[in-house]
Structures are given as C-alpha cells and as structure tokens.
Amino acid sequence: MTVFLVICLLLILPLLGGASYFGYHVFSILLLTLIVLIIASFIEFLYIRRRLKIGTLITEQELPREQIARFTLPVQLHTRWLPLRIKLSARYGSKDKSVRSQREVAFRDLRAGDDIELYFSVAARHTGKLVLDEARLEVRTFFGLFKYKKAFRNRDHRMVTYVLPLPERSDNTVIRPFRQVDESDLAKRRVEERTDEIDTMRVYREGDDIRRIHWQVSSRMNEFIVKQYEAPLAIETHVLFDDFTGYSLFDDIMACDKALSVRDRILDGVAGAITWLIQHDMVVSLHTGSPDSISDRLRLANEPLRYRRLLAMMEPDSLPTLGEMIENHRGSHSRDRYLLFSSRLSVGTAAAMIELQRRAYQVIYFYFNSESRPQEEVETALKMLRRAEIEVIEVQEQRPRPVIDGVEKRGREYA
C-alpha cells in the first residue's frame, strides 16, 4: 500500500457523498473512474508479481584488497509490453567501525523482456570480512498505487565477501636475513631408504627389506642384522603473528581506520613471507595462536590461496600476544626458523623471543611501527632483542589513502 492509494481511498467518501447529495453526474464519473483505476492497478500488481522474477543475491566469495566487491541480483521481467521501474537501496557499514553507516538509493527502468543483473559495489578497503547489511528491491505499479518489496538481509542471506591480504613484495619484508642452512648442524631422522651414511644396526624383523641385511655382521653374529640409515632433517619455518592494533578498543572512525591499516600491513607481511618461502620450496607452518584448535598449525605447500583465506577469516584483535604464542609453542623442534610479526611489543614478549632464540636456528622479528614516537617500554624491548642478536626489521607506517566518508568514491557506485 502506498500514499497514493490511501489518498484515493479517502477520496471515495467525498465523491460518494457528492454524487448522492448534490446529484451531479461529475461526482459519479469521478467515483467510477477512481474505482476502475484502483481495480486496474490491483490487477497490474498481481500480474507484475507473477511476471517479475527476482533471483538470489550472488556474492563474491573472495577478492584481493583494494578491489571492488560486487553483490549481484539477477532480475527478469517476463511481460509483453508493460514496463516497470524498480527502486534499489542498500545499507553498509553497521559492522565496520572504520566507516560511517551508509544507505544508498538508485532507480532502474526495466523494459518488457529485460533479463539483467543489478549490482551493488563496495570498495574492499581492509583485509577481513566485507558485509553488506541489507539490500532491498521495491517495485511499484504504473500508477503507483501498489508496491511490494523484497529484502535481502545478512542474517537470512549470505552477503559476506572475504577480502584477501596482498602479499608484501617490498624490501621491508623480503627474507633477506635468511642464513644458509648448514646440514651438518641439523637434527637427523631415520629413513628406510638407502643413503650413504649408516646410523645403526638392529636385529632383522619380519617385513624388513632383505637388501638392508648386513651380511658380514650377520655371519659373525649368527643372526640377521639389518642396517638403519639417517638423513638430514630440513629446517621448517614457523610463522607467528599478532594482529592486535587496538581496533576493538576504539570508537572513532579515523582511529579505527588507522588501526585496520596497520593490521593490513601485518597480514601483507605475513602473506609475503609465506609466498616467498613456498616459491623457494621451503617447509612453512602458519600458527594462529589457539593451542586448542585443530587449525592452530597449518602446514602450507603449493596452496597459494589457502593461507590468505585463513588470514582473511580471522577477526581483528583476536590473537594472543607473541609471548603467549611462543609459550604455547614450546616443545617444537629446536633447530627450526621463526618469523614473528606484530605491532605491539612488551618487555615480557621480548624475553620470550630471547628464550626462543636460544633453542631455535634463527629468529626474525618484523616490528610494524604504528606510532611516530615509540613508547619507552617498546624501546627497551627493542634494545633487548638487538643485544640478543635477534634480527629486527622495523616496518615504518605508510601514508594513508584518501577516503571520503570512510569509503572510496568508486565503492559507492550502483548499476
């Protein structure tokens, strides 16, 4: 029901009274015309509802940051001659504290037989979830007396796109400080395949390969003795990161946007390091910081998008400190390499890194400086790390991108 329909219904009583009291034919003609108009509009409304086919809202599953996310709605008008005008509206920003909540409205004229796709465009500015709060389509009849709406809400329809980080390729996070692995210093593991070096020997067991029998020793011992071999154990690189930037503590739009920008740089650095390691055929494990989670440790190999999806699915400020992650990571192999990423640093975290350095092959720490002047505790922690000969790479803050009302212009376009 529209305002025009209410006005028409209210006019019926005056016209009916005028026709019966004054007896003028003009009142009867106007009353009859009004009734015919309402009936015709109602029939048109029923016809349009049957002939207008509205599909399911299509959402891009994922896309890289700084791209445009599109939420597409297919619409088909199966009429022979009747055109139609629809109204599109969308709300975005209720779950993103880095932008102002916005509502955009646009109109689109459909001709008979049109089969088109309508879309809402939003700029993917930060890594994580991009959520369209609501999309609404409103259809009016030709005379505007009747209308109906169809709403798509995030709680009923999946309107979430995961924004993937961009692997950092600059000199700040390229793995320059990697040292060459000296295999003579590495731990060894037992293998069943033949190598040039014998580790030890043992008594033959059923199922052993007869080619591994040491015949000379077996003849002296009067029983079958088999040879066991050893091979170097390759260094594994563990990636640990802390994405806390204070986003969950702020309410100011500019402060939240700055916090998410720092978080983007951290995730870009993590993604860039993992990409570099995979490209150089190195074994790498990504740790999410949850010791009770099955996905806490994700060993990555030849899956360039898997780790980026995992990073995009994480909620901001959801990980523990690096010190806590290192504490939970105790008991791992002592000769592995560790890459650490964070923007917050304390004396306790620095002490945990120094302890890790004593049992690890190599520790590299990427510190993302989010303040023009570091706090006194941060400076003390950095001095502790450098005295312990831990490789510290400071990644400086980048200049923010220009935004309008927290959203780029191109992200507010509609089809």
TATA-V71924 format. One record per residue. N is the residue number from 0. PSI is psi in whole degrees, 0 to 359 (none if undefined). D_FIRST is the distance of its C-alpha to the first C-alpha in Angstrom with 2 decimals. Layout:
BEGIN
n & psi & d_first
N & PSI & D_FIRST
N & PSI & D_FIRST
END
This chain:
BEGIN
n & psi & d_first
0 & 136 & 0.00
1 & 174 & 3.80
2 & 323 & 7.04
3 & 322 & 8.30
4 & 320 & 6.36
5 & 318 & 7.53
6 & 318 & 10.80
7 & 319 & 11.24
8 & 323 & 11.00
9 & 334 & 13.39
10 & 342 & 15.65
11 & 317 & 16.28
12 & 312 & 18.60
13 & 320 & 20.76
14 & 322 & 21.16
15 & 320 & 22.06
16 & 319 & 24.48
17 & 321 & 26.00
18 & 323 & 26.60
19 & 328 & 28.30
20 & 311 & 30.20
21 & 333 & 31.33
22 & 14 & 31.47
23 & 137 & 30.60
24 & 335 & 29.49
25 & 324 & 27.35
26 & 321 & 24.86
27 & 320 & 24.85
28 & 316 & 24.37
29 & 320 & 21.44
30 & 316 & 19.81
31 & 319 & 20.55
32 & 319 & 19.29
33 & 318 & 15.91
34 & 317 & 15.63
35 & 320 & 16.90
36 & 317 & 14.45
37 & 317 & 11.41
38 & 316 & 13.48
39 & 320 & 14.61
40 & 323 & 11.32
41 & 319 & 10.39
42 & 318 & 13.95
43 & 320 & 13.75
44 & 314 & 10.85
45 & 322 & 13.17
46 & 316 & 16.11
47 & 320 & 15.02
48 & 327 & 14.31
49 & 329 & 17.83
50 & 344 & 19.51
51 & 118 & 18.42
52 & 117 & 20.77
53 & 121 & 20.39
54 & 193 & 23.67
55 & 140 & 24.89
56 & 125 & 25.34
57 & 128 & 29.05
58 & 136 & 31.05
59 & 131 & 34.62
60 & 320 & 36.86
61 & 158 & 39.22
62 & 156 & 40.43
63 & 156 & 43.15
64 & 156 & 42.53
65 & 13 & 41.92
66 & 178 & 39.95
67 & 122 & 36.27
68 & 132 & 34.09
69 & 133 & 31.40
70 & 110 & 28.40
71 & 138 & 27.54
72 & 109 & 24.46
73 & 136 & 25.22
74 & 136 & 22.62
75 & 132 & 23.37
76 & 104 & 21.69
77 & 65 & 23.41
78 & 161 & 22.66
79 & 326 & 25.43
80 & 341 & 24.20
81 & 119 & 20.48
82 & 178 & 20.01
83 & 147 & 17.18
84 & 129 & 16.43
85 & 155 & 15.55
86 & 128 & 15.52
87 & 136 & 18.01
88 & 149 & 18.63
89 & 147 & 21.43
90 & 137 & 23.18
91 & 144 & 26.92
92 & 356 & 29.73
93 & 335 & 28.95
94 & 10 & 31.95
95 & 107 & 34.17
96 & 355 & 36.01
97 & 359 & 37.61
98 & 160 & 34.51
99 & 142 & 31.82
100 & 132 & 28.42
101 & 152 & 26.37
102 & 122 & 22.87
103 & 143 & 22.80
104 & 139 & 20.11
105 & 157 & 20.78
106 & 148 & 19.32
107 & 130 & 20.68
108 & 131 & 20.78
109 & 137 & 21.48
110 & 162 & 23.55
111 & 130 & 23.97
112 & 2 & 26.14
113 & 139 & 25.82
114 & 96 & 26.93
115 & 172 & 26.84
116 & 122 & 26.92
117 & 145 & 24.85
118 & 152 & 26.57
119 & 134 & 26.58
120 & 132 & 30.08
121 & 136 & 31.68
122 & 130 & 35.36
123 & 91 & 37.46
124 & 331 & 39.53
125 & 150 & 41.10
126 & 137 & 42.47
127 & 211 & 40.46
128 & 133 & 36.89
129 & 115 & 34.15
130 & 125 & 30.78
131 & 117 & 27.35
132 & 314 & 25.22
133 & 142 & 21.79
134 & 134 & 20.35
135 & 135 & 16.65
136 & 126 & 15.36
137 & 130 & 11.98
138 & 130 & 11.46
139 & 151 & 9.78
140 & 173 & 10.80
141 & 319 & 13.73
142 & 355 & 12.29
143 & 19 & 9.35
144 & 329 & 6.82
145 & 152 & 5.22
146 & 160 & 6.22
147 & 155 & 8.03
148 & 152 & 10.73
149 & 121 & 14.28
150 & 142 & 16.47
151 & 113 & 20.26
152 & 151 & 22.03
153 & 330 & 25.77
154 & 340 & 26.18
155 & 329 & 24.69
156 & 145 & 25.89
157 & 108 & 29.19
158 & 51 & 28.59
159 & 132 & 32.13
160 & 133 & 34.83
161 & 124 & 38.43
162 & 117 & 40.17
163 & 147 & 43.85
164 & 159 & 46.71
165 & 117 & 48.87
166 & 122 & 52.50
167 & 130 & 54.63
168 & 10 & 57.48
169 & 173 & 59.17
170 & 345 & 62.64
171 & 323 & 61.26
172 & 6 & 60.31
173 & 147 & 62.44
174 & 65 & 64.85
175 & 322 & 67.97
176 & 7 & 69.69
177 & 129 & 69.92
178 & 154 & 73.55
179 & 141 & 75.24
180 & 126 & 75.56
181 & 104 & 79.13
182 & 338 & 79.17
183 & 340 & 82.44
184 & 357 & 80.72
185 & 157 & 77.85
186 & 161 & 77.63
187 & 156 & 78.41
188 & 154 & 76.97
189 & 141 & 78.70
190 & 156 & 78.08
191 & 340 & 79.34
192 & 156 & 79.92
193 & 135 & 83.33
194 & 182 & 83.84
195 & 354 & 86.92
196 & 126 & 87.11
197 & 131 & 88.01
198 & 302 & 86.54
199 & 181 & 88.39
200 & 156 & 89.69
201 & 171 & 89.14
202 & 143 & 90.30
203 & 136 & 88.94
204 & 152 & 86.07
205 & 131 & 84.94
206 & 345 & 82.44
207 & 148 & 83.88
208 & 128 & 84.61
209 & 341 & 88.36
210 & 344 & 88.37
211 & 2 & 87.85
212 & 130 & 91.08
213 & 99 & 93.69
214 & 323 & 96.77
215 & 313 & 99.44
216 & 323 & 98.16
217 & 323 & 97.52
218 & 327 & 101.15
219 & 327 & 102.41
220 & 351 & 100.07
221 & 28 & 100.62
222 & 157 & 96.87
223 & 129 & 94.01
224 & 131 & 92.52
225 & 154 & 89.37
226 & 140 & 88.35
227 & 142 & 85.11
228 & 165 & 83.72
229 & 155 & 81.58
230 & 154 & 79.35
231 & 141 & 77.76
232 & 119 & 74.36
233 & 147 & 72.00
234 & 136 & 70.42
235 & 137 & 66.79
236 & 125 & 64.54
237 & 129 & 62.15
238 & 118 & 59.16
239 & 137 & 57.96
240 & 154 & 55.44
241 & 115 & 53.70
242 & 11 & 50.33
243 & 125 & 50.00
244 & 6 & 49.27
245 & 7 & 47.66
246 & 319 & 44.01
247 & 346 & 43.10
248 & 344 & 44.80
249 & 155 & 43.12
250 & 342 & 39.89
251 & 138 & 40.57
252 & 313 & 38.88
253 & 320 & 42.11
254 & 319 & 44.23
255 & 320 & 41.96
256 & 320 & 41.94
257 & 319 & 45.74
258 & 318 & 46.16
259 & 328 & 44.17
260 & 319 & 46.21
261 & 318 & 49.41
262 & 321 & 48.08
263 & 318 & 47.34
264 & 322 & 50.98
265 & 311 & 52.25
266 & 326 & 50.30
267 & 320 & 51.35
268 & 318 & 54.93
269 & 313 & 54.70
270 & 320 & 53.19
271 & 319 & 55.85
272 & 316 & 58.68
273 & 319 & 57.55
274 & 316 & 57.17
275 & 317 & 60.68
276 & 317 & 62.15
277 & 319 & 60.60
278 & 334 & 61.78
279 & 20 & 65.28
280 & 39 & 65.26
281 & 149 & 65.46
282 & 126 & 64.30
283 & 141 & 61.47
284 & 134 & 59.49
285 & 128 & 56.36
286 & 128 & 56.08
287 & 353 & 52.79
288 & 2 & 54.46
289 & 105 & 53.39
290 & 339 & 56.57
291 & 355 & 54.77
292 & 141 & 52.44
293 & 326 & 53.42
294 & 15 & 52.13
295 & 316 & 54.21
296 & 119 & 56.67
297 & 110 & 55.50
298 & 127 & 58.35
299 & 136 & 57.34
300 & 120 & 58.90
301 & 30 & 57.68
302 & 80 & 53.99
303 & 339 & 52.99
304 & 344 & 49.28
305 & 313 & 49.62
306 & 328 & 50.70
307 & 324 & 48.17
308 & 319 & 45.35
309 & 318 & 46.92
310 & 322 & 47.08
311 & 333 & 43.43
312 & 349 & 42.32
313 & 138 & 44.14
314 & 145 & 42.34
315 & 144 & 43.79
316 & 36 & 46.62
317 & 355 & 46.86
318 & 153 & 50.52
319 & 176 & 53.65
320 & 162 & 56.34
321 & 325 & 58.89
322 & 317 & 61.52
323 & 322 & 59.68
324 & 320 & 59.06
325 & 320 & 62.74
326 & 319 & 63.72
327 & 342 & 61.56
328 & 7 & 63.07
329 & 149 & 66.64
330 & 358 & 68.66
331 & 177 & 67.73
332 & 138 & 70.40
333 & 345 & 72.54
334 & 30 & 73.09
335 & 167 & 69.50
336 & 146 & 67.83
337 & 130 & 64.95
338 & 123 & 62.38
339 & 136 & 60.61
340 & 133 & 57.62
341 & 166 & 56.13
342 & 353 & 55.36
343 & 140 & 56.52
344 & 135 & 60.16
345 & 170 & 62.26
346 & 322 & 65.92
347 & 319 & 65.15
348 & 320 & 63.35
349 & 320 & 66.27
350 & 321 & 68.71
351 & 323 & 66.83
352 & 320 & 67.00
353 & 320 & 70.73
354 & 321 & 71.29
355 & 323 & 69.40
356 & 328 & 71.60
357 & 336 & 74.71
358 & 0 & 73.72
359 & 161 & 71.69
360 & 319 & 72.96
361 & 141 & 70.83
362 & 125 & 68.06
363 & 127 & 66.01
364 & 125 & 63.57
365 & 112 & 60.86
366 & 120 & 59.90
367 & 102 & 56.76
368 & 118 & 57.43
369 & 2 & 54.26
370 & 147 & 56.12
371 & 327 & 58.37
372 & 111 & 60.96
373 & 151 & 61.28
374 & 162 & 61.79
375 & 320 & 65.31
376 & 323 & 64.68
377 & 316 & 63.33
378 & 319 & 66.43
379 & 317 & 68.66
380 & 320 & 66.95
381 & 321 & 67.31
382 & 320 & 71.00
383 & 317 & 71.47
384 & 319 & 69.98
385 & 324 & 72.16
386 & 329 & 75.27
387 & 6 & 74.55
388 & 35 & 74.43
389 & 132 & 70.82
390 & 116 & 69.29
391 & 124 & 66.62
392 & 114 & 64.36
393 & 123 & 62.30
394 & 115 & 59.14
395 & 160 & 58.25
396 & 140 & 54.81
397 & 159 & 53.15
398 & 134 & 51.51
399 & 150 & 47.72
400 & 144 & 45.49
401 & 136 & 43.53
402 & 160 & 39.88
403 & 117 & 37.02
404 & 32 & 34.86
405 & 356 & 36.32
406 & 137 & 34.93
407 & 153 & 36.67
408 & 316 & 35.12
409 & 343 & 35.12
410 & 0 & 33.15
411 & 17 & 30.06
412 & 151 & 29.69
413 & 152 & 26.83
414 & none & 27.11
END
